Amino acid sequence: MTKLLTRRTILGGAALGAGGLLSGCDALNRSPAFQNLLATAETGNFHVQRALGDRMELASEYTIADLSPTFRANGTRNPDTQNYNASAANGFSDWQLRLFGLVNKPQSFSFAALQSMPQRTQITRHDCVEGWSAIGQWTGVPLKLLLDLAQLRDTANFLIFHCADSLGGRPYYESTDLLDAFHPQTIIAHRLNGELLPIENGAPLRLRVERQLGYKHAKYLTGIEAVASLDGIGEGKGGYWEDVANYEWYAGI
């Protein structure tokens, strides 16, 4: 009976992620028993997807003709803080992206420096947990290049993406494991459809981790922190929406 229940829990992970997690304020989602069920289902979903998929399989890429007429903005449209507004007024010339934590060589990259590095351009589909999709062309620096410069320590297992925006008084953040971090389509994007990122889409820098759902693509990036564990960061679930609404940490597509 225990084995059957465990198997049914794992196979139910996708359905729970799509439905139950969106209603994070109801009594069911506040139930400790239900939270344990979600955690078990997510773990199963993570391992099933990892087992079935090629570690470096690419997300589908499209052509210019496939671009959506507009690329919808979601979440924060503008951090609207004094520091952010001042930087935006200067074309983000003073913006810095720090790479720190469990690295041998901490780095700080200016916006100009990131634009001068080797770039990758890809046309991909953005899938939102709310049910909409859009196709956009993204240009940015492969995250692998930055990690190679910083030289991750052997104890690093995850990356935390720190952002300039906040929701409900909580700083926005996201995380990924190193497998997705080194994926060739994971980039720090600064252009959308050939133009500098609009503010509503995450200017000046946003994460594109193309084999994950949209809420994993953190905007307004200020820092990337290499850590051994997600414990002690936020509520330890790996991201803003994971903390406040029990979204799945592993949002693979």
C-alpha positions as CSV (number, residue, x, y, z in Angstrom):
1,M,0.0,0.0,0.0
2,T,2.8,2.4,0.8
3,K,4.5,1.7,-2.5
4,L,1.2,2.2,-4.4
5,L,0.6,5.5,-2.6
6,T,4.1,6.7,-3.3
7,R,3.8,5.9,-7.0
8,R,0.4,7.6,-7.3
9,T,1.7,10.6,-5.5
10,I,4.7,10.9,-7.9
11,L,2.5,10.4,-11.1
12,G,0.1,13.0,-9.8
13,G,2.9,15.7,-9.5
14,A,2.1,17.4,-12.8
15,A,-1.6,17.8,-12.1
16,L,-1.0,19.1,-8.7
17,G,1.6,21.6,-10.0
18,A,-0.8,22.9,-12.6
19,G,-3.9,23.3,-10.4
20,G,-3.3,23.2,-6.7
21,L,-0.3,25.5,-6.7
22,L,-2.2,28.4,-8.3
23,S,-4.7,28.5,-5.4
24,G,-2.1,29.0,-2.7
25,C,-4.4,31.0,-0.4
26,D,-7.1,28.3,0.1
27,A,-7.4,26.1,3.1
28,L,-6.2,23.0,1.3
29,N,-2.9,24.5,0.3
30,R,-2.3,25.6,3.9
31,S,-2.7,22.1,5.1
32,P,0.7,20.6,6.3
33,A,-0.4,17.2,4.9
34,F,-1.1,18.7,1.5
35,Q,2.3,20.5,1.5
36,N,4.1,17.2,2.2
37,L,2.2,15.7,-0.7
38,L,3.2,18.5,-3.0
39,A,6.9,18.2,-2.0
40,T,6.9,14.4,-2.6
41,A,5.2,14.9,-6.0
42,E,7.6,17.5,-7.0
43,T,10.6,15.3,-6.1
44,G,9.2,12.6,-8.2
45,N,8.5,14.9,-11.1
46,F,12.1,16.2,-11.0
47,H,13.7,12.8,-11.1
48,V,11.3,11.5,-13.8
49,Q,12.1,14.4,-16.1
50,R,15.8,14.2,-15.4
51,A,15.7,10.4,-16.2
52,L,13.7,10.7,-19.4
53,G,15.4,13.7,-20.9
54,D,18.8,14.3,-22.4
55,R,20.8,16.4,-19.9
56,M,21.7,19.0,-22.6
57,E,18.6,18.6,-24.9
58,L,17.7,22.0,-26.4
59,A,14.4,23.7,-26.1
60,S,12.7,24.2,-29.5
61,E,13.9,27.3,-31.4
62,Y,11.9,29.2,-33.9
63,T,12.3,31.7,-36.7
64,I,11.8,35.5,-37.0
65,A,8.5,34.8,-38.7
66,D,7.3,33.1,-35.6
67,L,7.8,36.1,-33.2
68,S,4.8,37.1,-31.2
69,P,3.5,40.6,-32.1
70,T,4.2,41.7,-28.5
71,F,6.0,39.9,-25.8
72,R,3.7,40.1,-22.7
73,A,5.2,41.4,-19.5
74,N,4.3,39.7,-16.3
75,G,5.1,40.1,-12.6
76,T,6.9,43.3,-11.8
77,R,6.7,45.9,-14.6
78,N,9.1,48.3,-12.9
79,P,11.0,48.0,-9.6
80,D,10.4,51.7,-9.2
81,T,13.0,52.2,-6.5
82,Q,15.2,55.3,-6.2
83,N,18.4,53.3,-7.2
84,Y,16.7,51.5,-10.1
85,N,15.1,54.7,-11.5
86,A,18.4,56.5,-11.3
87,S,20.2,53.7,-13.1
88,A,17.5,53.5,-15.8
89,A,17.8,57.3,-16.4
90,N,21.5,56.7,-17.2
91,G,20.9,53.8,-19.5
92,F,22.0,51.4,-16.8
93,S,25.6,52.5,-17.4
94,D,26.3,52.0,-13.7
95,W,24.6,48.6,-13.4
96,Q,26.7,45.8,-11.9
97,L,26.0,42.1,-11.9
98,R,27.9,40.4,-9.1
99,L,28.8,36.7,-9.1
100,F,29.7,35.6,-5.6
101,G,29.4,33.0,-2.9
102,L,31.1,29.6,-3.4
103,V,33.4,30.7,-6.1
104,N,37.2,31.1,-6.2
105,K,37.2,34.3,-8.1
106,P,34.2,36.6,-7.3
107,Q,33.2,38.8,-10.3
108,S,31.4,42.0,-10.9
109,F,30.3,42.7,-14.5
110,S,29.2,46.1,-15.8
111,F,26.3,46.2,-18.3
112,A,28.8,47.3,-21.0
113,A,31.2,44.4,-20.2
114,L,28.4,41.9,-20.5
115,Q,27.4,43.3,-23.9
116,S,31.0,43.1,-25.1
117,M,31.3,39.4,-24.3
118,P,30.5,36.5,-26.6
119,Q,26.8,36.4,-27.2
120,R,24.1,33.8,-27.9
121,T,20.9,34.7,-29.8
122,Q,17.9,32.3,-29.6
123,I,14.2,32.4,-30.5
124,T,12.3,30.5,-28.0
125,R,8.8,30.1,-26.5
126,H,8.1,31.5,-23.1
127,D,5.5,29.4,-21.3
128,C,3.8,31.0,-18.3
129,V,2.3,29.0,-15.4
130,E,-0.9,31.1,-15.9
131,G,-1.4,29.4,-19.3
132,W,-0.2,31.9,-21.9
133,S,2.9,31.7,-24.2
134,A,4.9,34.1,-26.3
135,I,7.8,33.6,-28.7
136,G,10.7,36.1,-28.5
137,Q,14.2,36.5,-29.7
138,W,16.7,36.8,-26.8
139,T,20.4,37.8,-26.9
140,G,22.7,37.6,-24.0
141,V,25.8,36.0,-22.4
142,P,25.8,32.3,-21.9
143,L,25.8,31.8,-18.1
144,K,28.5,29.2,-18.5
145,L,31.0,31.8,-19.5
146,L,30.4,33.8,-16.4
147,L,30.6,30.7,-14.2
148,D,33.9,29.7,-15.8
149,L,35.4,33.1,-15.0
150,A,34.3,32.8,-11.4
151,Q,35.4,29.2,-11.0
152,L,32.7,27.5,-8.9
153,R,33.9,25.6,-5.9
154,D,33.2,21.9,-5.6
155,T,30.8,22.6,-2.7
156,A,28.5,24.7,-5.0
157,N,25.3,23.0,-5.9
158,F,22.8,25.8,-6.7
159,L,22.7,29.3,-8.0
160,I,20.6,32.0,-6.4
161,F,19.5,34.9,-8.7
162,H,19.0,38.1,-6.8
163,C,16.8,40.8,-8.3
164,A,16.2,44.5,-7.9
165,D,12.4,44.2,-7.6
166,S,10.2,43.0,-4.8
167,L,6.6,41.8,-4.5
168,G,4.5,42.3,-1.3
169,G,7.6,43.5,0.5
170,R,9.6,40.4,-0.3
171,P,12.7,40.6,-2.5
172,Y,12.3,38.6,-5.7
173,Y,14.7,35.8,-6.2
174,E,15.0,32.5,-8.1
175,S,17.4,29.6,-8.2
176,T,18.5,26.7,-10.4
177,D,20.8,23.7,-10.1
178,L,24.1,23.5,-12.0
179,L,22.7,21.2,-14.7
180,D,20.4,24.0,-15.9
181,A,22.9,26.7,-15.2
182,F,25.4,25.1,-17.7
183,H,22.8,24.4,-20.3
184,P,23.8,26.1,-23.6
185,Q,20.5,28.0,-23.8
186,T,20.8,29.4,-20.3
187,I,21.8,33.0,-20.8
188,I,21.8,36.4,-19.1
189,A,19.8,38.3,-21.6
190,H,20.0,42.0,-22.3
191,R,18.1,42.2,-25.6
192,L,14.6,41.2,-26.7
193,N,13.8,41.1,-30.5
194,G,17.0,42.9,-31.3
195,E,16.4,45.8,-29.0
196,L,17.6,46.5,-25.4
197,L,15.3,44.9,-22.9
198,P,12.3,47.1,-22.1
199,I,11.9,47.9,-18.4
200,E,8.7,45.8,-18.2
201,N,10.5,42.8,-19.5
202,G,13.4,43.0,-17.0
203,A,15.9,45.6,-18.1
204,P,18.8,45.7,-18.0
205,L,19.3,41.9,-17.4
206,R,17.2,38.9,-17.0
207,L,17.7,35.2,-16.8
208,R,16.6,32.9,-19.6
209,V,16.6,29.3,-18.6
210,E,14.7,28.0,-21.6
211,R,13.7,24.6,-20.3
212,Q,11.8,26.1,-17.3
213,L,8.5,27.8,-16.9
214,G,8.3,31.6,-17.0
215,Y,8.5,32.4,-13.3
216,K,12.0,30.9,-13.2
217,H,13.3,33.6,-15.7
218,A,14.2,36.2,-13.1
219,K,14.2,39.8,-14.2
220,Y,16.2,42.9,-13.1
221,L,19.3,40.8,-12.1
222,T,21.8,42.3,-9.7
223,G,23.6,39.2,-8.4
224,I,24.2,35.5,-8.8
225,E,25.2,33.6,-5.7
226,A,26.6,30.1,-5.7
227,V,25.5,28.1,-2.7
228,A,25.6,24.6,-1.4
229,S,22.0,24.5,-0.3
230,L,18.7,26.4,-0.6
231,D,18.2,26.2,3.1
232,G,18.2,29.6,4.9
233,I,17.5,31.6,1.7
234,G,14.0,33.0,1.8
235,E,11.9,30.2,3.2
236,G,14.2,27.6,1.7
237,K,12.0,26.6,-1.2
238,G,14.2,28.2,-3.9
239,G,12.3,31.2,-5.2
240,Y,9.7,33.9,-4.5
241,W,6.7,32.1,-5.9
242,E,7.9,28.8,-4.4
243,D,7.9,30.5,-1.0
244,V,4.6,32.4,-1.1
245,A,2.4,30.3,-3.3
246,N,4.0,26.8,-3.3
247,Y,4.9,26.8,-6.9
248,E,7.2,23.9,-7.9
249,W,10.9,24.6,-7.6
250,Y,11.7,22.4,-10.6
251,A,9.5,23.8,-13.3
252,G,10.9,21.9,-16.2
253,I,9.1,21.8,-19.6
